[in-house]
Amino acid sequence: MTLLSSGLTAANNNSKPQPMHNHREKQMTQGYPLEHLKVLDLSRVLAGPFAGRMLSDLGADVVKIEPPDGDITRLWGAVIADIPGYYHQQNAGKRNVCIDLRHPQAQAVLLDLVRHADIVIENYRPGVMARLGLGYDTLHYTNERLIMLSISGFGQTGPESHRPAYAPIIHAEAGLIDRSARRSESSYRDLPLSVADTNASLHGLVALLSAVIMREKTGQGQHIDIAMLDATMATDDQMHYDLEDSRDTGPLPNIIWETGAGPILISADFRHLWRQLVQFQLVQDPSTPGMALQQKIAARRHVVETYLADLDSLAAIEAVMTEMNLAWGQVRNAEGLTDQPTVKARGSIVQMDDRAGGTRPVTQSPYRFSGAKSGVKGPAPHRGEHNAQVLEEWLSMPADAVDALLETGVLLAER
């Protein structure tokens, strides 16, 4: 990291995509739903940053407060213009102020920002913010309207609140890894996405917006305690089978079938699929009277496999599934999602200015409004890129004061 004598200017946004608009353009009478909110995002990795990214997509001014050593996700993904892909995905559209919170003068700077903030997001281990002199009591005293979201693995209180946790830890503790291994009859392995993080993040987002609405009535902010374990269990639609020891009462698992046009998943257990195929006279039952149940199932399954393997185009598959009124999906490689028809039509992946003369893909906001805007507002920031801009806008701090903070090491910025 190179220390600079002044704040960096904002990135050139000439090739930035336009904010996403609903197709019913004539109904657009409002701006972004959350454009009046100011957010300080002190979080790292995913659970907090994803909530901040969604707030930014909805119009909030989200300022990422990043330490000098950086968010660990700056180590992950393809690097373009010194910004790795994982970090870019979760921090696109935010601004960045790099503060060394261990510096004796840093607390005063951050508390000045807190006075003007609506929301603070953090996902440090419980107790860390208080040790930095930035616990909720201090922040609430500074700004009684402040809403603070704290996301941790096991909550702010309780016997395990001290434990560090990333998504895989919660996947293990919440039974997801065991269930996945049991249902797939395979060895234990982690899930291929950080669902415990994103569940906590989205529940945190719901809680934040609820607190904003409540603040309109009371004038008071509050502290929101989201445990990744709680959020994962609450969002787990399969949990009741385990809690009530009723696993045998659920539907049969969906099956991936090989077709002449590649693998597809049909959302129907085998019994229903078989009944539909027979009802529409697409196959004939090979079973005979007196055949053992397992033999009958194997024979019928072989007939279905043969029938589906003969479907040699997606159009043929679509016609058959439509006739039987069955939901189905092509098993795709995620690398080709830009060509998925719905993704392409809805602009679910957009090309963002990569700050190196080209573009890079980023997932778009999933929110579609009939009377408001939403959408990713720009590329992810460098550390300290908006030091001068944010401090001048939020605090009316002159440039020489920003330079002084850079000289003393309270603020840092990378070239």
N, C-alpha and C positions, 0 to 999 in steps of 0.2 A: 504494500500500500504506500502511496506517495502522499505526504502531507502537502496541502496546497495553501496558498496565502489568501485565497478567497473562495467563496462558494462557486459551485459549478452551475452553468446555465442548464435549462431544461433541454431535453433531447429535441432534435428536429422531428416534428410530427407531420411533415408534409405528406408522407405516404401512409399515415395512420388510417385505418379503416373508419368509415363514418359510423356513428352510433347506430345500433340496430333499431329499426323501426318496425312496428307491427304493420301488416299488410293493409289494415284498415286505416290508411293514412289520414283520411278526413276526420277521424275521431281524435287525432292527436292534438290535445289542447294543453297538455302539461309537459314539463320537462322530466328530468329523472326523479323518481319518487323520493330519493334520500339525499338530494343535492344540498339540503340545508344542514346536513350532519358533518361534524368533524370527528375523525377517528384517529387515535394513536394506536398503532399496532406494534406491540412489543414482543410479539410471539415469533416462534421459529418453527421450522420444518413444515407441518401440514395442518394440524388441528386448528390452530389459531389463524395462520396465514390464509387458509381457505375461506374462513368466515370473513376476513378482511377483504379478500378478493371479491367475494360476492357483494359486500357492502359497496365496494368501489364500482362494480358493474351496475349497481343500482343508483349510482350518482354521488355517494358520499366522498368527501375529500379524505382519503386514507393515507396517512403518513406512517411509513414503516420506520420505527426506531430500531436501528440495527447496531450491534456492538462492533468494535473495531475488528474482531476476529471473524465476523460475518456469520450469517445463517449457514448451518452445515449443508444445506441443500445447494449452496454455491459449489459444492464438490461433485454434484450429480448431473448427468445429462450432457448433451452436445453443447459445446461452448461456442457461442457466436457473439462477437463484440464483447468478450469477457463476461458474458452472462450465460450460465449453464441452463439447460432446458427445464429441469425440475424447478429451480428457483423462478425462472421466467413464468412458468405455468401458474404458480400460486401467488405471484406478486405483480403480475401485469396490471398496469393502470394505477399503481400506487406511486406516491412520492417517497423520498428517502432522506432521513436525517440520521447521520452516524454519530452517536454519542457514547463516550466511554463512561458508563454508569459507575465505574469504580473511582472516577476522578472526584476529588472533594467538591468541585464546583458544579458537577453534573446535575446533582439533585435540584439545584435552584433553576437550572435551565428547563429541566423536564417539568417541574412544578409550574413554571410559567406557561408551558404548553398545555398542561392539564387544566389550567384556569379557563382556557378557551376551547377545550375539547368537550364533546358530548359523550364519547365512548372511549374506553381503554380496553384493549384486548391483550391478555398475557397468558402464556402457558408454561411458566416456570414451575418448578416443583414447589408445593406449598411452603411458605416461609421465606422463600428467596426474595420476593418483592419487599417484604417487611425488613429484611436484613439490609436491603439497599436504601431503606428509608422511604420506600414507595408503596407501603402496604395500603389496603383500602381505607383504613381509618385516616391516614395522612391525606390521601387523595380526596376523600370525601370532605375533610376539613377545608381543603383548598378549593373544592368546587362541589357544592352540595347537590348539584344537578347531574353530576357525573355518573354514568353507568359503566360499571367495570365487569368484564367477562373474564373469569378465570377458568381455564380448562386444564385438568390434570388427570392422571390415570385413575386415581382412587378417591378423588374428592379432597376438599380442603380440610376436612376433619375425619376422624376415624382411625382405627388401628393401623391402616396401611397408607395413610396419606403421605408418609415420608418416602414411599417407594417411587423410584423413577419408572416411567412407562412410555414405551412407544407402542404403536398399533399391534405388532406381533405379540407383545406381552398380554394385551387385553384379548386378542384372538385366542390365546391359550387359556387364560383365566375364565373367559366367558363361555368356554365349551365349543367354540367354533372349529378349532383345529381337530378336536376329538370327533365332532359330528362329521366333518368333511372326510376324515379318514375312515370312519365307520361306514358312511354311505357309499363311498367309492371303493371300499374294501382295499385300501392302500395304507402305506405307512404314514406316520404323522409328518406333515409339512405345513408351512405357513400358507396363508391365502395369497393369491397373486395381486392383491390390492390392499390398501391401508384403510379398510372399511371402518375400523374402530376410530380412526382419526376423523374421517369425513362425517360419520354419524355424530360424533361429539361436536364437530364444527357446525353442522346444519342445525342441530338442536340448540347450540349456542346462538346461532343466528335468529332462530325463532324467539328465544328468550330475550335477546337484545331488542328486537322490534316490539315485543310485548312490553318491555320496560320503558321504551320510548313512548308508547301509547299511554302507559300508566303515568309517566312523568308529566304528560300534558294535563292530567287531572290533579296531581299532587304537588307538582313542582319539585319533586325529590328524585334523585337518582338512587341506585342501589347496586349491591354486589351480587353477581350471578355466579354460582358454583356449579360447574358442569364436570361430572366425572365421566371419563371415557367408558368405564365399566357400566355405569348406569345407562348411558346413551346407547351403548351397544345392545344391552339386554332389552331396553325399551323398544328398539327398532328391529329386534329379531323376531320375525313372524313365525319361526319354527320353535321358539322357546317353550311354548305350552306343551308340546309333545314330550319334551324332556322333563319338565317340572311335574307333569301329571302321569309320567310313565305310560304314555299312550302312543308310542311310536308306531305301533301296528295299525292305528286307526287312520293314518294319513293316506294320501294318494300314493300310488306307485310312482317311482321316480320317472322323470322324462328320459327318453332314450335318444341318443344321437344315431341317426341312420345314414348309411352311405347310399348316395344316389348317383345316377349317371352324370349329374351336374355338381357333385361334391357333397360333403356332409351337411345334413340339416338336423335341427332339433324340432320335434313335433310336440307341442304342449298338450299332451293327452297321455294318460297311462295306457298301457298296452291293451287292457280290456276294452276301453272305449274306442281306441283306434281300430281294433279288430272288428268291433260291432259296426262301426261306420263303413269300413271297407266292404264288409259282407252286405250291409244294407244297400249300398250303392252298386252292388254286384261288380265290384272291381277285383275281387278274389273269390276263390271257392275254398270251402272248409276242407282240409285234408284229413281231419280226424275221423275215426271210425268208432262204432259202439264198442264199449269195453276197453278202449285205449286208456292207459294210465294218465293221470293228470299231467305229470311232467312231460310225458311223451306228446300229449296233445298240445301243450304250450310250445314245446320245441318245434313241432311240425307247423303250427300256425305262425310262429315267429319266422321260420324259414320261408314260408310263403310271402310274408310281408317284406322280408329282406329282398327276395327275388323281385317282387313287384316294384319296390322303390328303386332298386338298382337299375331297372329298365327305364326309369324316367330320366331322359337325357338332356333336359334343359330346365332352367328356372321357370320358364313360361309354362311348361308341362306340369311342374310341381305346383305352381300357383293355381293352375286350373283345377287340379285334383283337390287340393286343400280347400279351395273356395267352395267346390261342390260339396265337400263333407263338412264345411264350416269349422275347420280346425285351424288353430293358430300355429304358425311354423316360422322358423328363422334359419337363415343361412349361417353356418358356422364360419365366421370370417376371421381373417388375420387383421388385427387392428391397424397394421401399417397401411391398409387400403381403405380405411374408413372414409377418407375424403371422397371416395367414389360411391359410397352407400347412398342410394337415392334420396332418402329422407334427410340425411346429414347434408347432402349437397343442396337440396331444395330449401332447407331451413337455415342454412349458413351456420351449422353447429360447430364447424371448424373454420376459423378465419385466418387469413394471412396477415401477420403483423409486421410492421417495420422492424427489421432485425438490427438496425443501427449500424449496419456494416455495408449498406448499399443494396440490400436485398430484403427478403421477407422470411418469416418463420411461422409455422402453424401454432395456433393456440386455440383451446376450446372456448367457445362463445358462451356468454351468459345464457342459462336455460329459461330465463324469465321473458314471457311475451305478454305485453300489456296492450289493451285496446286504446288506452288514453295516456300512455306515458312511454318514455324511452328507457332502454336498458342496453347494456353491452360493454365489453371490455374497452377501456378508454385509451390505452397506449401500452407500450412495452414496459417490462420490468426495469426498475431503476438500478443504477450503480450505488454503492455505499457512499452516502454523503452527497449525492448528486444535487439534492434540493435543500441543502443546509441554508444557504442565503435566502432562497426563494420562500421557504416555509417560515423562517424566523422573521423575515420582513413582513410577510402577509399576516401571520398570526399574531406577532408580537410587536410589529413596527420597529424591529431592531435594525439599526443602521449597519451598513457594510463594514465599517471599521470595528464595530462590536463583534460581528461575526468573525472577522479576521483575528481579533484578539482571542476568541474562543478556539480557533484553529491553532494559533500559536501556542496556547497553553496546553493543548491536547484534550480539551473537553470535547471538541468536535474533531472529526477526521473525515477525509474524503479521498477517494481513489481516482486516479486519472483515467 
